[in-house]
Amino acid sequence: MGLFAKIKEGLKKTRDTVVGQIDSMLKSFTKIDEELFEELEELLIMGDVGAVTSEKICDELRKKVKKEGVTDPKEVHRLLEQIVSEMLTGGQELHISTKPSVVLVIGVNGVGKTTSIGKLADSLRRDGKKVLLSAADTFRAAAVEQLEIWAERSRCDIVKQKEGADPAAVVFDSIQAGKARGADVILVDTAGRLHNKRHLMDELAKINRIIDRELPDADKEVLLVLDATTGQNAVNQAREFKKAADITGIVLTKLDGTAKGGIVLSIKEELDVPVKYIGVGEQIDDLQPFDPDDFAKALFEVEKND
């Protein structure tokens, strides 16, 4: 199965429940009027797009309809695909041009954080980057061992200390090792403890101070890993983490069958944080850079056998 097919399969639930209903609704209208916009907004909200984002989509649709002189409700489908693609475009590139660059990865347990780090490491290595993994999630039992397995799978070096060690000390060691070994990217696994936000903020602030002191001119990304199957809960998680960290992008995992794809729009619009990677399966190469056009096309491509 190709990447587009995987994305399309991953969005099947959203497409069936939301886009399918939108299509049915559009067929019941003979003209584009305010009632159509109101029903569309309601369906988008029900599809985990969120109230704020749904309102914006409908406002943009009104503008396009007026600008293009569209009168046939069947054309709304095409315009929606354009709007979604435009809304999601911008900021999805990973900025790692310095040597070394640092990528901090955060997220609560169970969202696929360590797995995503391993897959990202493999992807960057295949792109010709020398990657060093930093096992700075010293809080969770077995987190270091799990990252070691991924380091082996992705054929990347790892820097670790014993469980319970100071995460900032691990990051310091990783930076020194990265400099000495000529690493292009240092991927840092961090503990995500939302139930103790103050501790999380203090820990990330300490890690950031170490990075800024040791690598003052380095590119730095802070990627939040979210589980796409949790819908609006993922948006709430992103909102809380944004208060604790300067998030530069989202890694959306588990977009492989039961996902609520509408949350991608909510995250981008309501929090102004771009999705940079999506996970579309269990294989090591199933973490892929996010493509807004492919996402919009996969979301709205309704077929007879869907």
PLY file of the C-alpha trace (Angstrom):
ply
format ascii 1.0
element vertex 306
property float x
property float y
property float z
element edge 305
property int vertex1
property int vertex2
end_header
0.00 0.00 0.00
1.43 3.40 -1.03
1.63 6.42 1.27
-1.41 8.19 -0.20
-3.44 4.98 0.13
-2.36 4.69 3.78
-3.38 8.28 4.51
-6.68 7.70 2.75
-7.29 4.52 4.74
-6.35 6.34 7.94
-8.94 9.02 7.22
-11.67 6.52 6.31
-13.55 6.98 9.59
-13.56 10.77 9.24
-14.45 10.53 5.56
-17.34 8.12 6.18
-18.82 9.96 9.16
-18.15 13.59 8.25
-17.47 13.98 4.53
-20.06 11.34 3.67
-22.67 13.28 5.64
-21.58 16.54 4.01
-22.00 14.95 0.57
-25.48 13.70 1.47
-26.40 17.11 2.82
-25.16 18.90 -0.31
-27.26 16.60 -2.52
-30.38 17.71 -0.64
-29.80 21.35 -1.63
-30.56 22.87 -5.03
-28.88 26.19 -4.26
-26.16 27.59 -2.01
-27.82 29.59 0.77
-27.35 30.40 4.46
-29.16 27.23 5.52
-26.53 25.18 3.65
-23.70 26.99 5.46
-25.37 26.46 8.85
-25.86 22.72 8.26
-22.28 22.39 6.99
-20.88 24.12 10.08
-22.88 21.77 12.32
-21.55 18.68 10.51
-17.95 19.94 10.74
-18.28 20.51 14.50
-19.63 16.98 14.91
-16.59 15.71 13.00
-14.01 16.90 15.56
-13.09 19.96 13.52
-14.05 22.20 16.46
-16.43 25.17 16.62
-13.88 27.93 15.96
-12.32 26.16 12.97
-15.69 25.10 11.53
-16.84 28.73 11.59
-13.66 29.84 9.82
-14.05 27.15 7.12
-17.60 28.30 6.44
-16.52 31.95 6.32
-13.81 31.07 3.79
-16.35 29.06 1.80
-18.71 32.04 1.64
-15.86 34.18 0.25
-14.90 31.58 -2.39
-18.50 31.02 -3.45
-18.97 34.77 -3.90
-15.61 35.33 -5.61
-16.02 32.44 -8.08
-19.75 32.95 -8.59
-20.50 29.34 -7.64
-24.20 28.44 -7.51
-24.20 24.61 -7.65
-24.00 22.91 -4.22
-22.02 20.06 -5.85
-19.10 22.50 -6.28
-18.90 23.04 -2.50
-17.05 19.72 -2.11
-14.22 20.93 -4.39
-14.03 24.30 -2.61
-13.84 22.62 0.80
-10.86 20.54 -0.32
-9.09 23.74 -1.44
-9.86 25.53 1.84
-8.61 22.64 3.99
-5.37 22.41 1.99
-4.81 26.17 2.22
-5.52 26.23 5.97
-3.00 23.46 6.65
-0.24 24.82 4.42
2.70 26.56 6.06
5.25 25.65 8.70
5.31 21.89 8.05
9.02 21.78 7.15
11.50 20.62 9.80
14.17 23.29 10.41
17.41 21.42 11.09
20.03 23.14 8.94
22.71 23.68 11.63
25.18 21.00 12.69
24.13 19.81 15.12
20.44 20.72 15.28
18.28 19.69 18.23
14.79 18.18 18.15
13.02 17.93 21.52
10.14 15.44 21.49
7.41 15.73 24.12
4.07 14.03 24.77
2.19 12.02 27.38
2.71 8.28 27.79
0.85 6.05 25.36
0.71 8.39 22.35
3.64 6.73 20.57
6.33 9.23 21.54
9.34 6.90 21.75
8.20 4.97 18.68
7.90 8.24 16.74
11.43 9.23 17.79
12.78 5.91 16.52
10.94 6.25 13.21
12.03 9.88 12.83
15.62 8.87 13.52
15.42 6.23 10.81
13.85 8.69 8.35
16.54 11.32 8.98
19.31 8.71 8.70
17.93 7.58 5.34
18.03 11.23 4.28
21.79 11.17 4.93
21.76 12.73 8.43
23.91 11.44 11.27
21.45 11.13 14.16
22.14 10.84 17.89
19.35 9.79 20.27
19.26 11.34 23.75
17.42 9.24 26.37
16.29 12.16 28.56
13.01 10.53 29.62
14.58 9.16 32.79
11.31 9.34 34.72
9.39 6.45 33.13
10.45 2.90 33.81
11.76 1.14 30.69
11.76 4.37 28.61
15.54 4.16 28.16
15.40 0.48 27.21
12.62 1.17 24.71
14.67 3.95 23.08
17.71 1.64 22.97
15.71 -0.85 20.90
14.76 1.92 18.48
18.36 3.14 18.31
19.35 -0.36 17.22
16.52 -0.60 14.66
17.28 2.82 13.18
21.05 2.25 13.35
21.66 5.44 15.31
23.85 6.17 18.34
22.28 6.74 21.76
23.38 8.59 24.91
21.81 7.40 28.17
22.16 7.40 31.94
20.49 5.32 34.62
16.76 5.63 35.38
16.05 8.64 37.59
19.05 10.65 36.34
18.74 14.38 35.75
17.29 14.78 32.20
19.26 18.02 31.66
22.49 16.14 32.47
21.60 13.55 29.80
21.02 16.35 27.31
24.35 17.96 28.24
26.16 14.63 27.68
24.28 14.18 24.40
25.36 17.59 23.11
29.01 16.90 23.97
28.76 13.50 22.26
27.00 15.04 19.27
29.76 17.61 18.82
32.51 14.99 19.21
30.90 12.51 16.80
29.85 15.04 14.17
26.11 14.47 14.59
23.74 16.39 12.34
20.69 16.01 14.56
20.28 15.28 18.29
16.84 13.77 18.95
15.84 14.20 22.60
13.22 12.01 24.26
11.68 13.92 27.20
9.22 12.96 29.93
5.69 14.28 29.44
3.93 14.73 32.77
0.86 16.84 32.21
-0.53 15.99 35.63
2.41 17.93 37.05
2.73 20.80 34.61
5.00 22.87 36.86
7.54 20.05 36.97
7.32 19.66 33.18
7.87 23.39 32.65
10.83 23.46 35.03
12.41 20.42 33.42
11.98 21.75 29.86
13.27 25.18 30.93
16.40 23.55 32.37
16.93 21.47 29.21
16.49 24.57 27.06
19.03 26.50 29.13
21.58 23.72 28.57
20.90 23.71 24.81
21.07 27.52 24.54
24.32 27.61 26.50
26.06 24.74 24.72
24.59 25.28 21.22
23.59 28.97 21.11
23.22 29.12 17.33
21.64 25.71 16.75
18.29 25.16 15.05
15.83 23.74 17.57
12.46 22.08 17.05
10.01 21.13 19.81
7.68 18.43 18.50
4.56 17.37 20.40
3.38 13.81 19.73
-0.41 13.36 19.74
-2.65 10.32 19.25
-5.02 10.99 16.31
-7.62 8.54 17.65
-8.42 10.73 20.68
-10.05 13.59 18.76
-10.63 16.78 20.75
-8.72 15.33 23.72
-5.60 15.64 21.58
-6.40 19.31 20.95
-6.77 19.86 24.71
-3.44 18.11 25.31
-1.79 20.34 22.72
-3.27 23.42 24.40
-1.84 22.40 27.79
1.58 21.50 26.42
1.72 24.79 24.54
1.47 26.58 27.88
4.47 24.59 29.13
6.65 24.56 26.01
7.36 26.55 22.88
5.98 23.89 20.50
7.09 24.27 16.88
5.22 21.32 15.40
3.00 18.28 15.88
3.66 14.61 15.18
0.25 12.99 14.71
0.35 9.24 15.34
-2.10 6.37 14.76
-3.63 7.86 11.63
-4.33 4.32 10.47
-7.99 3.44 10.56
-9.79 4.82 13.61
-8.43 8.36 13.57
-10.49 11.51 13.94
-8.81 13.50 11.19
-10.67 16.73 11.90
-8.34 17.47 14.80
-5.54 18.33 12.36
-7.49 21.44 11.37
-8.30 22.36 14.98
-4.66 22.15 16.04
-3.43 24.28 13.15
-6.15 26.92 13.39
-6.86 27.21 17.12
-3.30 26.76 18.38
-1.33 27.98 15.34
0.91 24.90 15.48
1.60 23.04 12.21
1.50 19.28 11.80
4.99 18.23 10.63
4.75 14.41 10.60
2.01 11.81 10.53
2.16 8.16 11.52
0.20 5.94 9.12
1.11 2.45 10.36
3.33 0.25 12.49
6.34 -0.13 10.17
9.56 1.84 10.72
9.00 3.83 7.51
5.37 4.68 8.30
6.17 8.08 9.82
5.98 10.57 6.97
6.34 14.32 6.47
2.91 15.93 6.44
1.59 17.03 3.03
-1.47 19.34 3.25
-2.55 18.68 -0.36
-2.42 14.90 0.08
-4.27 15.16 3.39
-7.08 17.28 1.92
-7.35 15.07 -1.15
-7.47 11.88 0.96
-10.06 13.41 3.28
-12.45 14.51 0.54
-11.95 11.78 -2.06
-15.22 9.92 -1.61
-15.54 6.78 -3.73
-18.48 4.50 -4.37
-16.85 1.68 -2.43
-15.92 3.82 0.60
0 1
1 2
2 3
3 4
4 5
5 6
6 7
7 8
8 9
9 10
10 11
11 12
12 13
13 14
14 15
15 16
16 17
17 18
18 19
19 20
20 21
21 22
22 23
23 24
24 25
25 26
26 27
27 28
28 29
29 30
30 31
31 32
32 33
33 34
34 35
35 36
36 37
37 38
38 39
39 40
40 41
41 42
42 43
43 44
44 45
45 46
46 47
47 48
48 49
49 50
50 51
51 52
52 53
53 54
54 55
55 56
56 57
57 58
58 59
59 60
60 61
61 62
62 63
63 64
64 65
65 66
66 67
67 68
68 69
69 70
70 71
71 72
72 73
73 74
74 75
75 76
76 77
77 78
78 79
79 80
80 81
81 82
82 83
83 84
84 85
85 86
86 87
87 88
88 89
89 90
90 91
91 92
92 93
93 94
94 95
95 96
96 97
97 98
98 99
99 100
100 101
101 102
102 103
103 104
104 105
105 106
106 107
107 108
108 109
109 110
110 111
111 112
112 113
113 114
114 115
115 116
116 117
117 118
118 119
119 120
120 121
121 122
122 123
123 124
124 125
125 126
126 127
127 128
128 129
129 130
130 131
131 132
132 133
133 134
134 135
135 136
136 137
137 138
138 139
139 140
140 141
141 142
142 143
143 144
144 145
145 146
146 147
147 148
148 149
149 150
150 151
151 152
152 153
153 154
154 155
155 156
156 157
157 158
158 159
159 160
160 161
161 162
162 163
163 164
164 165
165 166
166 167
167 168
168 169
169 170
170 171
171 172
172 173
173 174
174 175
175 176
176 177
177 178
178 179
179 180
180 181
181 182
182 183
183 184
184 185
185 186
186 187
187 188
188 189
189 190
190 191
191 192
192 193
193 194
194 195
195 196
196 197
197 198
198 199
199 200
200 201
201 202
202 203
203 204
204 205
205 206
206 207
207 208
208 209
209 210
210 211
211 212
212 213
213 214
214 215
215 216
216 217
217 218
218 219
219 220
220 221
221 222
222 223
223 224
224 225
225 226
226 227
227 228
228 229
229 230
230 231
231 232
232 233
233 234
234 235
235 236
236 237
237 238
238 239
239 240
240 241
241 242
242 243
243 244
244 245
245 246
246 247
247 248
248 249
249 250
250 251
251 252
252 253
253 254
254 255
255 256
256 257
257 258
258 259
259 260
260 261
261 262
262 263
263 264
264 265
265 266
266 267
267 268
268 269
269 270
270 271
271 272
272 273
273 274
274 275
275 276
276 277
277 278
278 279
279 280
280 281
281 282
282 283
283 284
284 285
285 286
286 287
287 288
288 289
289 290
290 291
291 292
292 293
293 294
294 295
295 296
296 297
297 298
298 299
299 300
300 301
301 302
302 303
303 304
304 305
